[in-house]
Amino acid sequence: MKLLRVGTAGAERPALLDQDGTLRDLSGLVPDIDGDLLADEAALGRVRAAAAAGELPVIDGGADRVGPPLARIGKIVCIGLNYHDHAAETGAAIPAEPIIFFKAPDTVVGPDDTVLVPRGSTKTDWEVELAVVIGRTARYLDSADEGLAHVAGYAVAHDVSEREFQIERGGTWDKGKNCETFNPLGPWLVTADEVPDPQALGLKLWVNGELKQNGTTADQIFSVGEVVRYVSQFMTLYPGDVINTGTPAGVAMGQPEPKPYLRSGDVVELEVEGLGRQRQELKDA
């Protein structure tokens, strides 16, 4: 299933995109798309049955705005330097273990919402990523297969980053990762049954129409299942938690000088194969 949330910011309602590309209203069946729904197999079964039977009402005129596909996110765990080609372009050693940092849930915006360049920023960068949404409580998992079994679905994430704040201002990476609007998510949450191999997905990103990133999850250093297993050794993952699994080569930081960091007026478009497409215009905060 392709689950999404439509409407004005803060007032989104749950929806489903059916196999014909028609937008269907879920608000009469479930209150929202969140961790509670993803952990409730009976509720998900009712959604699937209603969709198969053609019982869900059409949202006339489509959606004026698509919001983030997941409400009430608990935490966003991010994996740094998780693609061989990205590590190479930045001159970093291949990590022996996954690098973990966090984004606050309030960085999440819709897939086509405005992204704000922070005040004082000179190095705002782009990163297309595969986002993993947890559907079952995960703690101390034993294998990558177990990790995959705890995934409810997948989405496109844009891990916007301010590199000076992240690298040159001391402390951890979090200062360059948590500016407002720095995690567009969506358009859809695609359930795991529709993604048979999360290690075979293409990722692309364009800036002002120019292709900048063109990678594949096959190049990940740590697979999706291994990332979930690993993270579960250090914290409990709950339904509705999100893991951003890293970005392939092609970010501004990896380009020759002068590096083409983002500015107000730039347009970024990105997609992950089978998971939809995003488009953001940048403006000054």
N, C-alpha and C positions, 0 to 999 in steps of 0.2 A: 504494500500500500504506500501511496504517497500522501502523507499527512501534512497539513499546513494550517496556518492561522491567518485570518484576513480581517482587515479593519484598521481603524485609526490606532495610533500607538496607545497602549494601555487599555484598549477596548476591543481587542481582537477576539474573533470567534473561531471555533475549530471547524476545519473543512477537510475535504478529501478530493484529490484530483483523480478521476477515474481513468480507465484505460483508453477512453475516447478523448481525453483531454478536457472533459467537462468538470467544472468546479461544483462540488456537492457540499451541502450544509450538514455538519455533524452536531450542531448545537442542540438538536432535539434528542440526541442519543447519548452524548458525553458532555460534561461541563467544560472540558478544555483538553489540550494535548500537553500532558505533563508526566512527571514520574509516576504518579498514582495510576494513570491510564496505562502506561507502558508496563507496569508491574502486574496489571490485572488481565490475565489471559481471557477470562470470561468476557470482559468488556471489549477487548480487542476482537474476540470472536464475533460478538454482536455487530461490531462495525463491519467486519469482513462479510458477514452474512447479509447485512442490509445493503452493502455495496453490490454484492453479487446478485441480489434480488431486484436491484434497481429501485429500492425504496427510499433512497436519500434524495431530498429535494434539491433542485438545481439552484445555485446562487445566480439569479438573473443579472446579466450585465457583467458577470465576472467580479473581480476584486479591484477596487480603487487602489488598495495598498496591500501588499503581502508583508506580514510581520515575521518575526522569528518563529520557526515552527515548533518551538518548545517553550512552555511557560514555567516559571518558578524553578529555574535551574539551580541546583544545589551548589555545585562548584565546577569550575572549568580548569582542568589539568592540561598543561601544554607540554609537548615533547620537543626539545630543541635539537637541532643538528641531526635530524633523523633520516636524511637522504644522503647517499654517498656523494652525489654530484654537488649538493649544496655545501657539504663540509669541505669539499675540494675547492669550490669557488671562493670560500671565505678563508682558506688557508688553515682550517681547523683540523686537528687530529680526529680520526674516527672514534667516537666515544666508546669506552669499554662497557658502560651501562647507560641506559636512557637518562638524558638531562631533563629534569622536571622543573617547571615554573608554573605560576598560576595567573589566570586572568579573573577579575571579578565578574560575577554575572551581570552587573550593571553596565558592562562594556558592550553587551549584546544589543544589536539593532537589527532591523529587517534587511533583507538582501539587497534592496534598492534604495535604502535610506542614505541620507547624506553622511559622509565621513568628515569629521572636523580635524583640520591640521592644528595641533596644539599651539598655543601662544609661545613664541620663542623657538619653535621647531625649525631646524634646518635639514633634518635627516629623517623625514617620515617615509617609511618603506612599505612595500606590499609583500604579502605572502599568501598564496592560495594553499588551502589545506583540506584534508579529509577529516571531518569531525565524526567522532564515534559517540553515540548516545547509549548510556547504560540502561538496561532494562531489568536486571536482577541484582540484588545486593551481592557485592563481590568483596571477599576478604580472604587473604592468604590462599589464593588459587594456586593449583599445582602445575598447570600446563597451559600452553598457548591455546589448545583446543577448549579448555575450560574458559579461558578468556573470551574467545569468540562466542561461546554459549551464553555469556552474560551481556552480549550486545543486543540492544533493541533495534537499532537502526543507524543510519548514516546521513550526513548532511554536508553541504559545502560550508566552509568557514574561511573568512578572510582575517588572518592574524596580522592586522595592521600594527606596525612597530615604529617607534622613534629611536633610531640607532644611537644618537648622542645621549639621550636620556638613559638608554639601556646599557651602554658600554662605557661611556666616558664620564659619567657623573657619580661613580662610586656605588657601592652596595650591590644589590642583586639586579637581575634583569627586569624586575617587576615595574620599575619606574617608566620604562620605555614601552610597556605592554598594556598599561591600564588606563590610558587616556580615554575620555568619553568617546563613544562610537567606534572603538577599536576592535570590535568583533562582530561584523556583519555575519549573520547565520541564516542559512536557508537557500532557496525558497522552501524546500520540502524536507521532511524527515522521512526517508525511504526505509521501510522496514527491512530487517536483515534477510528475510527470505527472498527479497528481490535483488540482493547483492551476493551471489554465490561465492565470489572470490574478491575480498577487499584488497588483495594484492595485485589486482589486474585492472586498475582504474587509471585512466588518463586524467591529468590535471593541466589546465591552461589558464593563463592570465594575460590580459592585454592592458596597456596604458595608452590612452588616446589612439586606440586602434592598432597599436604596434604590439605584436606578440612578444612578451617578455619571458614567460615561463611556459615550458612545454615538457612535462615530466610524466612519470608513472609511479604508482604506489609499489610496483615491483622493485623499485630502487630504494625502498625503505631499509634502513639498517636494522631496525627492530620492527617486526611485523605487528599488525593490529592486535592479534591474539596475545603476542608476547608483551606488548605494551600494557594491555589490560592486566595480564598476570603480574607483571612487574610492579605496576602501580599499587595493586592490591596487597603487596607485601608491606607497604608503608602507610597506607590509609585505607579506610573502607570506602568503597564506591557504592553509591546508592542509585536507584532508578531516578533518571532525570539528571544525573551528572553527565558532563561532557568531557571528552578528551580530544584536543586538537593534536593531530599526530605528526606535525612537521611539514616542511615545505621543500619542494625541489629547487634546483638551481634556477637562477635568473632574477634574483632580487637585486634592487638597486645597489645594496652594499657590496655585491660581488662584481659590479661593473667597473670599467676603467674610469679614471678621473677625466672630467668632472662627473661624478656619480649623479644619475638622473633622479634624485629624490623627488617625492611628490610635492606639488604646490596647489594652492587654491585654483580651481578651474579645471584641474586634471580630471579625467574620467577613467575609472578602472572597471574592467569587466573580467569575470572569472567564471570557471566552470569545473566541475568534476564529472567525469563520464557517468551518465545515468542518474545524476543527483541534481541536475538543474544548473541554472546560471544566475549570476549576480551582476548588478551594475550600480556603481556609486559615483556621484560627482563629489569632488572635494571642495570644501569651503573653509575659510579661516574660523577658528573658534572665537 
